Amino acid sequence: MDVRTVDLKIEGMTCSSCVATLERALNSIPGVSANINFVTESAHATIPENVDAGHLINAIESSGYRASILSLTGNDLLAAPNMGWRLTLAIFFAIPTIVIAMVSALHQSIDENINLVLDSLNILHPAYAPWGWLAIALSIPVVFIAGWPIHRVGLRNLRHPQMDTLISLGTLVAFSWSVYVNATGNGEIYVEVAAGVMLFILVGRFLEARAKQRAGDAIRTLLDLGTQEVSILRNGEEVLAPISHLQIGDLFIARPGQAIATDGVIVEGSSSVDTSLVTGESLPQAVGPGSRVIGATLNQDGRLVIRAEQVGAETQLARITRSVIQAQGEKAPLARMADQISAIFVPVIIALSLITFLSWYFSGSSLSEAIGPAITLLVIACPCALGLATPIAFLVASGRGAQLGIIISSPAVLEDTREIDLVVLDKTGTVTTGEIDILAAEYFDCDKNLALTIIAALENHSEHVIGQSLVKYALSNGANKSALVSVSDFLATPGRGIAGRVEIEGIKYTALVGSPSAISYGTAPFTKAISEVLTSVTFAGKSTILLAWDGQTRAIFTIGDSIKVDSAPAIAKFRKFGITPWLISGDSLQAANTIAREAGIATENVRAAVLPDQKVAAIKELQDQGHHVLMIGDGVNDAAALASADLSMAMGTGTDTAIAVADITLVRSDLTSAITALKLSRKTLRIIKGNLVWAFAYNAIGIPIAAAGLLSPMYAGAAMALSSIFVVTNSLRLRKFK
């Protein structure tokens, strides 16, 4: 069955119990699998192609909430609810209600003045507590207008009660009891509790919403990075157009100080580009013709003409954003546990509140004395902190990770980082640059610049990737650029090399370029010096390209994949983490051992000449020995190994296949980012555990105190609000992670 994914924006969620209600409603639709994220107030659902998204919206609205299709913009995602006027109304009426109800010295004065007014109007009135009616009247806007959204959701979900049900029941019971007491004169009124609890709840949710906004700042920044307009070159003229008009292959302009519109290759100009907002790289990168650039990065210096290679949803920024947002829809085992507890928590609290009331009443307390602890218990119990503990921390962590060039696929990944004790590294593109470099050159009985000019001229006519590297090397080390076109009788033999005549200052040189075996056929036997160089290079696991003319070998160029500058320091840090590094490569044993020695990996931890299925077998063998394995790679041949490891990371410059199966994507493609990813994951997990400990401890302490009658219901409301704010602010510490 064909399926697709749908993301919905949900309005009206007020606590983690709402998650269980909505997931129950959505997952009851045949073929639908949905996760609700309380923090981002969104739903991520997988639905059959024949199911319309409108069915999901109807199911949500039938549960007492509002929903719409989520657009991935900073204005839609994590938008703060409009609570300002309700909070203002609550403050305006709740404060005088509380003052009047709690300051007994005011009661006689208010009673006397109200009675005088009523007497002057010849209105019959009871001889007691007019101040109570004033307090009740002032509380009505707070309880029934400012608090209406809470009552609407809470009462609509009486069959599956949640947090709003507790608050609604607590405030309505307190208000109704106050009306009854004031009418009969039988007991103590709790009208200030109804108004005060609603005020504290609204203040707490307003502060919580503001804090959640701050938690999502990094993701909103990511969403808003893209440019809206771009200067496109049409027939040699610049045309300012919306970014949606840009197509693959178009040439566009990036001026100094402007953001680069999309991913592409520079065809003209040189500059330095600040990639920090996308990759986390702090230092600007020098770029020129042939350099690849990422959309939304900042062009600092020169005017650049760029050919668009990816547009719209296919750009690196779009893929990063999509990955970060979709990750919010996933749930870690800790979060699922919290949701399950929240789903049964509220019914249990309602039952405990009823038991508390009956226990007090039948133990000899008056009706008024028994109802206070029951209301307090309803109010103080708070699964909100429990539901916020994991998603709010992951939201902040994933946003901060994106700023640092680290894309975490799901919250479950955080728990997988705890037990990693061994890292398996692919060689090419992971530990090394993955590019063919000219590592060294040796010259024999010839002028260095002449040799470089001849090989540059010949290879300039070749399309081979090694040839292009040789041209760049030669030109940067003394070759005569003017001789590059002076080539005749050019011949390329696949698998053997190239030959041709190069004219330099009126002298023609018949030259050959190729492997040692190819060159040996057309030249004199290698000298002892040449043979020694070839032997040492082969032993080091590198390859060679030879240049010969006039029947003699004149130069040897050592080619190979060089180690990344950060690889050795990163591998040393893995060891400090207690993680043993391994190198598994499809390359030769000599090449793998050479890179391992340079990177600081023990040769006994090297596996070479391994096929993709053998990489999987090697990882399973290590797992069978009791190791928890992290695999880092970048190619299609790494995909199966990445999938079989306990935790996997893919280099951002790697293949889409590798990135798709990896748990974490490293946009910057250096191993230092892997260390950062582990540190961020482990710190996030510590904060989540701290949040959960607080949430459980708060309820474990607060509920018995409430049941014992040792706490005012109004103070219980304040404590409940503060518990959620604590979890959010604790998670916000991740914004400063470095």
C-alpha positions in Angstrom: 0.0 0.0 0.0 1.3 3.4 -1.0 1.7 5.8 1.9 2.7 9.5 2.3 3.5 11.7 5.3 1.5 14.7 6.5 2.5 17.3 9.1 -0.3 19.2 10.9 -0.3 22.3 13.1 -2.4 21.8 16.2 -3.9 24.6 18.3 -5.3 24.1 21.8 -2.9 21.6 23.3 -2.3 22.5 26.9 -0.5 19.5 28.4 1.1 16.2 27.6 -2.2 14.4 28.3 -3.5 16.1 25.1 -0.9 14.0 23.3 -2.6 10.7 24.3 -6.0 12.0 23.4 -5.0 13.2 19.9 -2.8 10.1 19.1 -5.8 7.9 20.1 -8.1 9.9 17.8 -5.7 9.9 14.8 -4.5 6.3 15.1 -8.1 5.1 15.2 -8.3 6.0 11.5 -7.5 2.9 9.4 -4.0 2.9 8.0 -2.9 6.0 9.9 0.2 6.1 12.1 0.6 9.4 13.9 2.9 10.9 16.5 2.0 14.2 18.4 4.7 16.6 19.5 3.5 18.6 22.5 6.4 21.1 22.3 6.1 22.0 18.6 2.3 21.6 18.8 2.3 19.5 15.6 1.4 16.0 14.3 3.5 13.9 12.0 1.4 11.2 10.4 2.0 8.5 7.8 -1.3 7.9 5.9 -2.4 5.8 2.9 -2.5 7.6 -0.4 -6.3 7.2 -0.5 -6.8 8.9 2.9 -7.4 12.7 2.7 -5.6 14.9 5.2 -9.0 16.4 5.9 -10.0 13.2 7.8 -7.1 13.8 10.2 -8.1 17.5 10.7 -11.7 16.4 11.4 -10.6 13.8 14.0 -8.5 16.5 15.8 -11.3 19.0 15.8 -13.8 16.4 17.1 -11.4 16.0 20.1 -11.7 19.7 20.9 -8.7 21.1 19.2 -8.0 23.0 15.9 -5.7 21.8 13.1 -4.4 22.8 9.8 -1.7 21.7 7.3 1.7 22.7 8.7 3.9 24.9 6.4 7.5 24.6 7.3 8.1 28.3 8.0 9.4 30.1 11.0 6.0 31.9 11.3 4.0 28.6 11.4 6.2 26.2 13.3 6.4 27.0 17.1 4.2 30.0 16.8 3.2 31.4 20.2 -0.5 31.2 21.0 -2.3 34.5 21.4 -2.8 34.5 25.1 -2.2 38.2 25.8 -5.8 39.5 26.2 -6.9 36.5 28.3 -3.9 36.9 30.6 -4.6 40.6 30.9 -8.2 40.0 31.7 -7.3 37.4 34.3 -4.8 39.8 36.0 -7.3 42.7 36.0 -10.0 40.7 37.8 -8.1 38.0 39.7 -5.9 40.3 41.8 -8.8 42.2 43.4 -10.7 38.9 43.9 -7.8 37.5 45.8 -7.2 40.7 47.8 -10.9 40.9 48.8 -11.2 37.2 49.7 -8.0 37.0 51.7 -7.8 40.3 53.6 -10.4 39.9 56.3 -10.1 43.5 57.4 -11.8 44.5 54.1 -14.8 42.3 54.7 -16.6 44.5 57.2 -15.9 47.7 55.3 -17.2 46.2 52.0 -20.3 44.7 53.8 -21.2 48.0 55.4 -20.9 50.0 52.1 -22.8 47.5 50.0 -25.5 47.2 52.6 -25.8 51.0 52.7 -26.2 51.2 48.9 -28.8 48.3 48.9 -30.7 49.9 51.8 -30.8 53.3 50.0 -32.3 51.5 46.9 -34.8 49.7 49.1 -33.5 46.3 47.9 -33.9 43.3 50.2 -30.7 41.6 50.9 -29.2 39.0 53.2 -27.5 40.3 56.3 -24.3 38.3 55.7 -21.2 38.4 53.4 -22.0 40.9 50.6 -18.2 41.0 50.1 -18.4 37.3 49.0 -20.8 38.2 46.2 -18.5 41.0 45.1 -15.6 38.6 45.0 -17.7 36.0 43.1 -18.7 38.6 40.6 -15.1 39.7 40.0 -14.0 36.1 39.5 -16.5 35.3 36.8 -14.5 36.9 33.9 -11.4 35.1 35.2 -13.0 31.6 35.5 -15.4 31.6 32.6 -13.9 34.0 30.0 -10.1 33.9 30.4 -10.3 30.2 31.3 -12.8 29.2 28.7 -10.3 27.4 26.4 -9.3 25.2 29.4 -12.9 24.4 30.2 -13.7 23.7 26.5 -10.9 21.1 26.1 -11.2 19.7 29.6 -14.9 19.1 29.6 -15.0 17.8 26.0 -12.5 15.1 27.0 -14.2 13.9 30.1 -14.2 10.3 28.7 -10.4 10.5 28.4 -9.6 13.1 31.1 -6.3 15.2 30.8 -4.7 18.1 32.6 -7.3 20.6 31.6 -9.9 18.3 33.0 -8.2 18.6 36.4 -7.9 22.4 36.2 -11.5 22.8 35.0 -12.9 20.5 37.7 -10.9 22.2 40.4 -11.8 25.8 39.5 -15.5 24.9 38.8 -15.8 23.0 42.1 -14.2 25.9 44.0 -16.4 28.5 42.2 -19.7 26.5 42.7 -18.8 25.8 46.3 -18.3 29.5 46.9 -21.6 30.4 45.5 -23.3 27.7 47.6 -21.5 28.8 50.8 -22.2 32.5 50.2 -25.9 31.7 49.6 -26.3 29.5 52.7 -23.7 31.0 55.0 -22.4 27.4 55.6 -18.6 27.3 55.4 -15.6 29.0 53.9 -15.6 30.3 50.3 -12.9 29.3 47.8 -13.6 31.9 45.1 -10.1 33.3 45.4 -8.8 29.7 44.7 -10.8 29.5 41.4 -9.6 32.9 40.3 -6.0 32.5 41.6 -5.5 29.0 40.1 -6.7 30.2 36.7 -4.5 33.2 36.9 -1.4 31.1 37.8 -2.2 28.6 35.1 -2.5 31.3 32.5 0.7 33.0 33.6 2.5 29.7 33.7 1.4 28.8 30.2 2.2 32.2 28.8 5.8 32.0 30.3 6.0 28.4 29.1 5.0 29.4 25.6 7.6 32.2 25.5 10.2 29.7 26.7 9.2 27.2 24.0 9.5 30.0 21.5 13.1 30.5 22.7 13.7 26.8 22.5 12.8 26.8 18.8 14.8 29.9 17.9 17.5 27.8 16.2 15.1 25.9 14.1 13.2 29.1 13.1 16.5 30.7 12.1 17.2 27.6 10.0 13.7 27.9 8.4 14.1 31.6 7.6 17.6 31.4 6.2 16.6 31.1 2.5 16.5 34.1 0.3 13.3 35.3 -1.3 14.7 36.9 -4.5 17.7 36.2 -6.7 19.5 38.0 -9.6 19.4 35.6 -12.5 21.5 36.0 -15.7 19.2 35.9 -18.7 21.0 36.5 -22.1 23.8 38.3 -20.3 21.5 40.6 -18.3 20.6 40.4 -14.7 16.9 39.8 -13.9 15.7 40.1 -10.3 13.2 37.3 -9.8 11.5 35.3 -7.0 13.6 32.4 -5.8 11.0 30.0 -7.1 11.9 31.1 -10.7 15.4 29.8 -10.4 16.0 26.5 -12.2 18.8 24.0 -12.3 21.5 25.2 -14.8 20.7 28.9 -14.4 23.5 31.4 -13.7 22.8 33.7 -10.8 24.7 36.5 -9.0 25.8 36.7 -5.4 27.2 40.1 -4.4 29.3 40.8 -1.3 27.2 40.7 1.8 24.4 38.7 0.1 23.3 35.2 0.9 23.9 32.7 -1.8 20.5 31.8 -3.3 20.9 28.1 -3.8 23.4 25.2 -4.0 25.7 25.5 -7.0 29.2 25.8 -8.6 31.1 29.0 -9.0 31.8 29.8 -12.6 33.3 33.3 -12.2 34.8 35.3 -9.4 36.5 34.6 -6.1 35.5 35.4 -2.5 35.3 34.0 1.0 32.0 32.4 2.1 30.7 32.3 5.7 29.0 28.9 6.1 28.6 29.0 9.9 24.8 29.2 9.9 24.4 26.1 7.8 27.5 23.9 8.6 28.7 25.3 11.9 32.1 26.0 10.4 33.4 29.1 12.2 36.0 30.2 9.7 35.0 31.7 6.2 36.0 29.4 3.3 38.0 30.7 0.3 36.1 29.9 -2.9 36.7 30.4 -6.6 35.8 29.0 -10.1 34.9 25.3 -9.6 34.2 25.6 -5.9 30.8 24.3 -4.7 28.7 26.5 -2.5 25.7 25.9 -0.3 22.5 28.0 -0.5 21.9 30.4 2.4 25.6 30.8 3.2 26.9 34.4 3.2 29.2 35.7 0.4 31.6 38.1 2.1 34.0 39.7 -0.4 33.7 39.4 -4.2 31.0 39.2 -6.8 30.3 35.6 -7.7 28.6 34.1 -10.8 27.2 30.7 -9.8 25.5 27.9 -11.7 22.5 26.4 -9.8 22.8 22.7 -9.2 20.0 22.1 -6.7 16.9 24.2 -6.2 13.8 24.2 -3.9 13.3 21.1 -1.8 16.5 19.4 -3.1 19.0 22.0 -1.6 21.2 21.1 1.3 19.4 23.6 3.5 16.0 22.2 2.6 17.2 18.7 3.3 18.6 19.7 6.7 15.4 21.6 7.6 13.2 18.7 6.6 15.3 16.3 8.6 15.3 18.5 11.7 11.5 19.1 11.5 10.6 15.4 10.8 12.8 14.4 13.7 10.5 16.3 16.1 7.8 13.8 15.1 9.8 10.9 16.4 9.8 9.8 20.0 12.4 8.3 22.2 11.6 5.4 24.5 11.8 7.8 27.5 9.2 10.1 25.9 6.9 7.2 25.1 7.1 6.1 28.7 6.2 9.6 29.9 3.3 9.7 27.5 2.0 6.4 28.7 2.3 7.5 32.3 0.5 10.8 31.5 -2.4 9.0 29.8 -3.3 7.1 33.0 -2.1 9.9 35.4 -5.1 12.2 35.2 -7.8 9.5 35.9 -5.7 8.3 38.8 -5.5 11.9 40.2 -9.3 12.4 39.9 -9.8 9.1 41.8 -7.3 10.2 44.5 -9.0 13.6 44.8 -12.4 11.8 45.4 -10.7 9.5 47.9 -9.1 12.5 49.7 -12.5 14.3 50.0 -14.3 11.2 51.3 -11.4 10.4 53.8 -11.5 13.9 55.2 -15.3 14.1 55.3 -15.8 10.7 57.0 -13.0 11.3 59.5 -15.1 14.1 61.0 -14.2 17.2 59.0 -16.8 19.5 57.8 -17.8 19.6 54.1 -15.9 22.9 53.7 -12.8 21.4 55.4 -12.9 18.3 53.2 -13.3 20.0 49.9 -10.1 22.1 50.2 -7.6 19.3 50.1 -9.5 17.6 47.2 -9.3 20.8 45.2 -5.6 21.2 46.0 -4.9 17.7 44.8 -6.7 18.3 41.5 -4.7 21.5 41.0 -1.2 20.5 42.0 -1.0 17.2 40.0 0.9 18.1 36.8 1.8 15.6 34.1 2.8 18.7 32.0 6.4 18.6 33.2 6.5 14.9 32.5 5.4 15.4 29.0 7.7 18.3 28.4 10.8 16.6 29.8 12.0 14.8 26.5 10.5 16.8 23.6 11.5 20.3 24.8 15.1 19.1 25.4 15.3 17.4 22.0 13.8 20.5 20.3 16.6 22.7 21.7 19.3 20.1 21.1 18.3 19.5 17.5 18.1 23.2 16.8 21.5 23.8 18.4 22.9 20.7 16.5 21.7 22.1 13.2 23.6 25.3 14.0 26.7 23.2 14.5 26.2 21.2 11.4 24.8 18.1 13.2 21.5 16.6 12.1 20.0 14.1 14.6 17.4 11.9 13.0 15.3 11.1 16.1 15.3 11.4 19.9 15.9 7.7 20.2 19.5 8.3 18.9 20.3 10.2 22.1 19.9 7.0 24.1 22.0 5.0 21.6 25.0 7.2 22.3 25.4 6.1 26.0 27.0 2.7 25.5 29.1 3.3 22.4 32.6 1.9 23.1 33.9 1.3 19.6 33.9 3.4 16.4 34.3 1.8 12.9 35.6 4.4 10.4 35.4 4.1 6.6 38.7 5.3 5.1 37.9 7.2 1.8 35.9 10.4 2.4 35.7 9.8 6.1 39.2 9.7 7.5 40.7 11.0 4.2 39.6 13.8 1.9 38.2 11.4 -0.7 40.0 13.4 -3.4 43.0 12.5 -5.5 45.9 14.7 -4.4 49.5 14.9 -5.7 51.3 14.1 -2.5 54.9 14.4 -3.7 57.1 14.6 -6.8 60.7 13.4 -7.5 62.7 14.6 -10.5 65.6 12.7 -12.3 68.2 14.4 -14.4 65.9 17.2 -15.6 64.7 20.7 -14.9 61.8 20.7 -12.4 59.9 23.5 -14.2 60.4 21.8 -17.6 59.0 18.6 -16.3 56.0 20.3 -14.7 55.3 22.3 -17.9 55.4 19.1 -20.1 53.0 17.1 -17.8 50.7 20.1 -17.4 50.5 20.5 -21.2 49.7 16.8 -21.8 47.3 16.3 -19.0 45.5 19.5 -19.9 44.2 17.6 -22.9 43.0 14.7 -20.8 39.6 14.4 -19.1 40.8 12.0 -16.4 40.3 13.2 -12.8 44.0 12.4 -12.0 45.0 14.5 -15.0 43.2 17.5 -13.7 44.9 17.2 -10.3 48.2 17.0 -12.1 47.5 20.2 -14.0 46.6 22.1 -10.9 49.7 20.8 -9.1 52.0 21.7 -11.9 50.6 25.2 -12.4 50.9 25.9 -8.7 54.5 24.7 -8.6 56.2 26.4 -11.5 54.8 25.1 -14.9 54.7 27.5 -17.8 51.0 28.2 -18.5 51.6 29.5 -22.0 52.8 26.1 -23.1 49.6 24.3 -22.3 48.2 24.6 -25.9 51.4 23.7 -27.6 50.6 19.9 -27.9 50.4 17.8 -31.1 49.9 14.1 -31.9 48.0 13.7 -28.6 47.0 10.1 -27.8 45.2 8.6 -24.8 45.2 4.9 -24.2 42.7 3.8 -21.5 44.3 2.0 -18.7 47.8 2.8 -19.9 48.4 6.6 -20.1 48.8 9.4 -22.6 51.4 10.6 -25.1 52.0 13.6 -27.3 54.5 16.2 -28.5 54.9 19.3 -26.5 56.7 22.4 -27.9 58.4 24.6 -25.5 60.5 27.6 -26.7 60.9 26.0 -30.1 61.9 22.6 -28.8 59.6 19.6 -29.2 59.5 16.9 -26.6 57.9 13.5 -27.3 56.5 12.7 -23.8 54.7 9.8 -22.1 52.6 9.9 -18.9 51.3 6.8 -17.2 51.7 4.0 -14.7 55.1 2.4 -14.0 54.1 -0.7 -16.0 53.0 1.4 -19.0 56.1 3.6 -19.0 58.5 0.7 -18.7 57.4 -0.6 -22.1 58.5 2.6 -24.0 61.6 3.7 -22.0 65.0 2.6 -20.8 65.0 0.4 -17.7 64.4 2.2 -14.5 67.5 3.4 -12.6 68.2 2.2 -9.1 67.1 5.6 -7.7 63.8 5.4 -9.6 63.2 1.8 -8.5 63.8 2.7 -4.8 61.3 5.5 -5.0 58.7 3.2 -6.6 59.2 0.5 -4.0 58.9 2.9 -1.0 55.7 4.5 -2.5 54.1 1.1 -3.1 55.0 0.0 0.4 53.3 3.1 1.7 50.1 2.2 -0.1 50.2 5.1 -2.6 50.1 5.1 -6.4 52.5 6.7 -8.9 52.3 8.5 -12.2 55.5 8.6 -14.2 56.6 11.2 -16.8 59.1 10.3 -19.5 60.6 11.9 -22.6 63.5 11.0 -24.9 63.2 7.4 -23.7 64.0 8.2 -20.1 61.8 8.5 -17.0 62.2 12.0 -15.7 59.7 12.4 -12.9 57.6 10.4 -10.4 54.4 11.9 -9.0 53.0 10.2 -5.9 49.2 10.3 -5.9 46.8 9.3 -3.2 44.0 10.2 -0.9 45.4 12.4 1.9 44.2 12.3 5.5 41.9 15.1 6.7 43.6 17.6 9.0 41.1 17.0 11.8 41.1 13.2 11.6 44.1 12.4 13.9 42.9 14.9 16.6 39.4 13.6 16.4 40.5 9.9 16.8 42.6 10.9 19.8 39.4 12.4 21.3 37.5 9.2 20.6 40.0 7.4 22.8 39.6 10.0 25.6 35.9 9.2 25.4 36.7 5.5 26.0 35.9 4.7 22.4 38.3 2.4 20.5 38.8 3.4 16.8 38.8 0.9 14.0 39.4 1.4 10.3 37.6 -0.8 7.8 38.3 -0.1 4.1 37.9 -1.6 0.7 41.3 -0.3 -0.2 44.5 -2.3 -0.1 46.1 -3.3 3.2 49.2 -1.1 2.5 47.0 2.0 1.9 44.8 1.3 4.9 47.7 0.7 7.2 49.4 3.9 6.0 46.3 6.0 6.7 45.8 4.2 10.1 49.3 5.1 11.2 48.8 8.8 10.2 45.5 8.9 12.0 46.6 7.1 15.1 44.7 3.9 14.7 46.4 0.7 15.8 47.2 -1.6 12.8 45.6 -4.6 14.6 42.3 -2.6 14.4 42.5 -2.3 10.6 40.5 -4.4 8.1 41.4 -3.9 4.5 40.1 -5.0 1.0 36.7 -5.6 2.5 33.5 -5.7 0.4 30.3 -4.0 1.6 28.8 -7.3 2.9 32.1 -8.0 4.7 31.8 -4.6 6.4 28.5 -5.7 7.8 29.9 -9.1 8.9 32.8 -7.3 10.6 30.4 -5.0 12.6 28.3 -8.0 13.6 31.4 -9.8 14.8 32.4 -6.8 16.9 28.9 -6.6 18.3 29.0 -10.4 19.1 32.1 -9.7 21.2 30.0 -7.3 23.4 30.9 -4.0 21.8 28.4 -1.2 21.1 29.5 0.0 17.6 29.3 3.5 16.1 29.8 3.4 12.3 30.9 6.5 10.4 30.9 6.4 6.6 29.9 8.3 3.5 29.4 6.0 0.5 26.8 3.7 -1.0 29.1 0.8 0.0 28.8 2.0 3.6 25.0 2.0 3.7 24.5 -1.6 4.9 27.2 -1.2 7.6 25.6 2.0 8.8 22.3 0.3 9.1 23.7 -2.6 11.0 25.6 -0.6 13.6 24.2 0.4 17.0 24.7 4.1 16.1 25.6 5.5 12.7 26.9 8.8 11.3 27.1 9.9 7.7 29.3 12.6 6.2 27.2 15.4 4.7 29.2 15.3 1.5 28.4 11.6 1.2 25.8 9.8 -0.9 22.1 10.2 -0.4 21.9 6.5 0.4 24.4 6.8 3.3 22.7 9.9 4.7 19.2 8.3 4.5 20.1 5.3 6.7 22.3 7.2 9.2 21.2 8.2 12.6 23.2 11.4 12.5 24.4 13.5 9.5 27.6 15.5 9.9 27.1 18.5 7.5 30.7 19.7 7.9 32.0 16.2 7.0 34.8 16.2 9.5 35.4 13.7 12.4 35.5 16.5 14.9 31.8 17.0 14.3 31.3 13.3 15.3 32.8 14.1 18.7 30.6 17.2 19.0 27.6 15.1 18.1 28.4 12.6 20.9 28.9 15.3 23.4 25.6 17.1 22.5 23.7 13.8 22.6 25.0 12.8 26.0 24.4 16.2 27.5 20.9 16.3 26.1 20.2 12.9 27.6 21.5 14.1 31.0 19.1 17.0 30.9 16.2 14.8 29.9 16.9 12.5 32.8 17.1 15.6 35.1 13.8 16.8 33.8 12.2 13.4 34.4 13.6 13.1 37.9 12.2 16.6 38.7 8.8 15.7 37.2 8.4 12.5 39.2 9.8 14.0 42.4 7.5 17.0 42.1 4.4 14.8 42.0 5.7 12.3 44.5 6.2 15.2 47.0 3.3 17.4 46.0 0.4 14.9 45.9 0.8 13.7 49.6 1.2 17.3 50.8 -2.0 18.3 49.0 -3.9 15.2 50.3 -2.8 16.0 53.8 -4.3 19.5 53.6 -0.9 21.2 54.2 -1.2 23.4 51.0 -3.6 26.1 49.8 -5.2 25.3 46.4 -4.0 28.7 45.1 -0.3 28.0 46.0 -0.8 24.5 44.4 -1.7 26.3 41.1 1.5 28.4 41.3 3.6 25.3 42.1 2.1 23.4 39.1 2.9 26.3 36.7 6.5 26.6 38.1 7.1 22.8 37.6 6.6 23.1 33.8 8.6 26.3 33.6 11.5 24.6 35.4 11.6 21.8 32.8 11.6 24.3 29.9 14.3 26.6 31.4 16.5 23.6 32.3 16.3 22.4 28.7 17.2 25.9 27.4 20.7 25.5 28.8 21.4 23.4 25.7 21.2 26.6 23.6 24.6 27.5 24.9 26.2 24.2 24.1 29.6 24.5 22.5 
